[in-house]
């Protein structure tokens, strides 16, 4: 499933002022492992893309809506490239700029985390919009997000990446802006792996620290090797949630089944999902 199929046509960008189908990888290739050259989350994604672009990377469920979206490495990387181009080109964000992500555990949040890493911007998860250069808000945090004096982007978080029925006042609609962005991304300025890259729950991490911590977390999370699938129902508001829900599977060459509103799924339903998705470890 391409980004264009998920979001439809693009409207012109206005300043605010203030998924993939499972397929077999090419013969002879192995799944991605972290290497000495992978020093940022964006580096990890590039290695995963080179190793096996067709394998699933993020499978998302919302148990409040019944939504399921599966993104291969290639499809996920395409979303990241387009989002990074939007962030760098239209929103004028660069290394050191702070992007407040007021978003739940969601596949589009995962895209934004990797887009920030690609640009060199600091992804401030749940951060103060008033202190941010850019704010990216879900539909439930728009009032809080208006405190940002920089650029404001809104995500409807609707199934298949759909738009808002009506664009919120003072925001640009991500689903309308991102499809027309370029499919390849190159940063205007080099990204230093030692610079701040992520803030979550009051703790700050460089890109290198995100990679190192994610790789260190992998064995305890049950990511025993390339191809391991982990199911996470943890929110994205702590390092533990971000690691289980994205960074550790990416670093270990595995994949994540990311579940929002997992508490609405009973034990029998969870067991069926674990079996159908070939999950090796569950964290909730």
C-alpha positions in Angstrom: 0.0 0.0 0.0 1.6 3.2 -1.1 1.5 6.6 0.6 -0.5 8.0 -2.2 -3.1 5.3 -1.9 -3.3 5.9 1.8 -3.8 9.7 1.7 -5.1 10.7 -1.7 -4.2 13.9 -3.6 -2.4 16.9 -2.1 -3.5 20.4 -1.4 -1.2 23.4 -1.5 0.8 23.9 1.7 -0.2 27.0 3.8 2.0 28.3 6.5 0.4 28.6 9.9 2.8 31.3 11.2 2.8 31.1 14.5 1.4 0.7 4.3 3.0 -2.1 2.8 2.1 -5.6 1.8 4.1 -8.5 3.2 6.5 -10.0 0.6 9.5 -12.2 0.6 12.9 -10.5 0.5 15.4 -11.0 -2.4 17.1 -14.4 -2.4 20.4 -14.4 -0.5 19.8 -11.3 1.6 19.6 -11.3 5.4 17.6 -9.1 7.7 19.2 -5.9 8.9 21.5 -5.9 11.9 22.9 -2.8 13.5 26.5 -2.1 12.3 29.3 0.1 13.5 28.2 2.6 10.8 24.6 2.8 12.2 24.8 5.7 14.7 21.4 7.2 14.4 17.9 5.7 14.1 17.8 7.0 10.5 21.0 5.0 9.8 19.2 1.9 11.2 16.3 2.4 8.7 18.7 2.8 5.8 20.4 -0.5 6.7 17.0 -2.2 7.0 16.0 -0.9 3.6 19.3 -2.2 2.0 19.0 -5.6 3.6 15.3 -6.5 2.9 13.0 -3.7 1.8 10.0 -6.0 1.4 9.7 -7.4 4.9 7.2 -6.0 7.4 8.6 -3.5 9.8 5.5 -1.9 11.6 2.1 -3.6 11.8 -0.4 -1.3 13.6 -3.7 -2.2 15.2 -6.2 0.2 16.8 -8.5 -1.9 18.9 -11.0 1.0 19.3 -11.6 1.3 15.5 -10.6 -2.1 14.2 -7.9 -0.6 12.0 -4.9 -2.7 10.9 -2.1 -1.3 8.7 1.0 -3.2 7.8 4.0 -1.3 6.5 7.0 -2.9 4.9 10.4 -1.5 5.4 10.1 0.2 1.9 6.7 1.7 2.6 7.7 2.9 6.0 10.9 4.4 4.6 8.9 6.2 1.9 6.7 7.8 4.5 9.8 8.8 6.5 11.4 10.4 3.4 8.3 12.3 2.5 7.8 13.5 6.1 11.5 14.5 6.4 11.2 16.5 3.2 8.1 18.2 4.6 9.8 18.9 7.9 13.0 20.3 6.3 11.6 22.0 3.2 8.2 23.4 4.1 8.6 23.7 7.9 12.2 24.9 7.7 13.4 22.5 10.5 17.0 21.5 10.8 19.6 20.2 13.2 18.9 21.3 16.8 15.3 22.5 16.1 12.8 21.0 18.6 9.7 19.2 17.3 7.0 18.6 19.9 5.2 15.4 19.1 1.8 15.4 20.8 0.9 12.0 19.5 0.0 8.5 20.8 1.7 5.2 20.0 0.7 5.0 16.4 2.4 4.1 13.1 2.5 7.8 12.0 4.2 8.7 15.3 6.9 6.1 14.4 7.3 7.8 11.0 7.7 11.2 12.7 10.4 9.9 15.1 12.5 8.6 12.1 11.8 11.8 10.1 13.2 13.9 12.9 16.2 11.7 13.1 16.7 12.1 9.3 16.7 15.9 9.5 18.6 16.1 12.8 15.7 17.7 14.7 15.0 16.9 18.3 11.9 14.8 18.7 10.4 16.0 21.9 7.7 13.4 22.7 4.9 15.0 24.7 7.0 18.2 24.9 5.9 21.7 25.6 4.6 23.3 22.4 5.5 26.7 23.6 9.1 25.8 23.7 9.1 24.0 20.3 9.9 25.3 16.8 7.3 22.9 15.3 4.4 21.1 16.9 2.8 17.9 15.5 -0.5 17.2 17.2 -3.1 14.5 17.1 -6.8 15.4 17.2 -7.0 15.3 21.0 -4.3 17.8 21.8 -5.0 20.6 19.3 -5.8 23.2 22.0 -2.6 22.5 23.8 -0.6 22.6 20.5 -1.8 26.1 19.7 0.8 27.4 22.3 3.5 26.8 19.6 4.5 30.0 17.9 6.2 28.2 15.1 4.7 25.8 12.5 1.8 23.6 13.5 0.8 20.4 11.8 -2.2 18.3 12.7 -2.7 14.5 12.2 -6.2 13.1 12.1 -4.9 9.6 13.0 -7.8 8.2 10.9 -7.7 4.8 9.3 -5.5 4.6 6.2 -3.9 7.9 7.0 -7.1 9.9 6.2 -7.5 13.7 6.5 -9.5 15.8 8.8 -13.0 16.4 7.4 -12.2 20.0 8.0 -8.6 21.2 8.6 -8.3 22.6 12.2 -7.9 26.3 12.4 -4.3 27.4 12.7 -2.9 24.1 11.5 -1.9 22.4 8.2 -3.2 18.9 7.7 -0.4 16.4 7.5 -2.4 14.0 5.3 -2.9 16.7 2.7 0.6 18.0 2.7 2.8 14.9 2.8 1.8 12.9 -0.4 3.4 15.4 -2.8 6.7 15.5 -1.0 9.8 13.8 -2.6 10.3 10.1 -2.2 14.0 10.5 -1.5 15.5 12.6 1.3 18.9 14.2 1.8 19.6 16.6 4.7 20.7 20.1 4.0 23.2 19.8 6.9 25.0 16.7 8.2 23.4 15.0 11.2 25.8 14.5 14.2 25.0 11.3 16.0 26.2 12.9 19.3 23.8 15.8 19.1 20.4 15.6 21.0 17.9 13.6 19.1 15.1 12.6 21.4 13.5 13.8 24.6 11.0 11.6 26.4 9.8 11.6 30.0 12.2 14.4 30.9 15.3 12.5 29.6 17.4 13.6 26.6 19.2 11.2 24.3 21.6 11.7 21.4 21.1 9.7 18.2 23.9 7.4 19.2 22.5 6.8 22.6 19.1 5.9 21.1 20.8 3.3 18.9 23.0 1.9 21.7 20.2 1.7 24.3 17.8 0.1 21.8 20.3 -2.6 20.9 21.0 -3.2 24.6 17.3 -3.5 25.3 16.7 -6.1 22.5 17.5 -9.3 24.3 15.4 -8.5 27.4 12.5 -7.6 25.1 12.6 -11.1 23.5 14.2 -9.9 20.3 16.4 -12.9 19.8 17.6 -12.2 16.3 16.7 -10.9 12.9 13.0 -11.5 12.0 11.7 -11.6 15.5 8.3 -10.0 15.9 7.4 -8.2 19.1 3.9 -7.1 20.1 3.8 -3.8 22.1 0.8 -2.3 23.7 2.9 0.3 25.6 2.4 4.0 25.2 5.0 6.1 23.6 5.4 8.5 26.6 8.4 6.6 28.1 11.7 5.3 26.8 10.4 1.7 27.5 7.4 2.3 25.2 9.5 3.8 22.4 12.1 1.1 22.7 9.7 -1.8 22.6 7.4 -0.1 20.1 10.0 1.0 17.5 13.7 1.4 18.3 14.7 -2.0 19.6 12.9 -4.0 16.9 14.5 -1.7 14.3 18.0 -2.0 15.8 17.7 -5.8 16.1 16.5 -6.4 12.6 13.0 -7.4 13.9 9.6 -5.9 13.5 6.9 -4.6 15.8 3.2 -5.2 16.1 2.2 -1.9 17.6 -1.2 -2.0 19.3 -3.2 1.1 20.4 -6.1 0.6 22.8 -4.9 -3.0 23.5 -6.9 -3.0 26.7 -10.1 -3.4 24.6 -8.9 -6.8 23.4 -9.7 -9.8 25.5 -7.3 -12.6 26.3 -8.6 -14.9 23.5 -8.4 -12.1 21.0 -4.8 -11.4 22.0 -3.9 -15.0 21.7 -5.3 -15.1 18.2 -3.3 -12.0 17.3 -0.1 -13.4 18.7 -0.6 -16.6 16.6 -1.7 -14.9 13.4 1.1 -12.3 13.5 3.7 -14.9 14.5 4.7 -12.8 17.6 7.6 -14.0 19.7 7.2 -11.6 22.7 4.4 -9.5 24.1 4.8 -6.3 26.1 1.8 -4.4 27.5 
